[in-house]
């Protein structure tokens, strides 16, 4: 089986790219909310920053879980092709690490108040 470079690279690094995008979104959103003064807005009686970052983390987590499933599928399906199995394993491993990082990224907005100044 022939593996094209760009799709394979994006598949292998997909979980990390999703995590990085979510990381960037969460911190930029919190910074803009604090700087522009809309961090005190509430959605369903909850502060807006934890709500938005939690929704973003859940969406990113769902996409990362899909990558984990795809990697596991490749790992199991290609019994004779060691390249496809290796790509599946690396996809599964990097996506699992990214999922743990996403969970850890989702915790601070839930535990720490937004825009607190010493």
Steps between C-alpha positions, in 0.01 A plus 500: 500500500628844406492774766504860385713731713268793576184306592706255707680782683172677573349174623792427732518854639124565487440455873784735587376757246151483651644546849714793385203668334287455811784630720535810285124557489453461877770745600428755227129491581568550871743784430260676264208452740701655783640782287167593343302465822250232402643236734223576749229388259314191609352212300247287689616676817863390441792728406558517125869406497460155661191429289663585167831331579323186625291479182814548290681230702208258456497555123878460482474187716240350269722562197799352681301192598413454133871508418567243774232274352643546151851417623374188681311396188817531290699313761258205495398497132834474325628165619767467230605860440740614771505859372125540542512339844783735603308805376194378689701449819665842484165664424341322794787586737533869410123547505475333842770732635316796347174387664669500842638847424151618401358379830773681690440812291129499583556504878645851569202700365272289721712539814646852477304823476538701184664842492616484862763761568728488803 
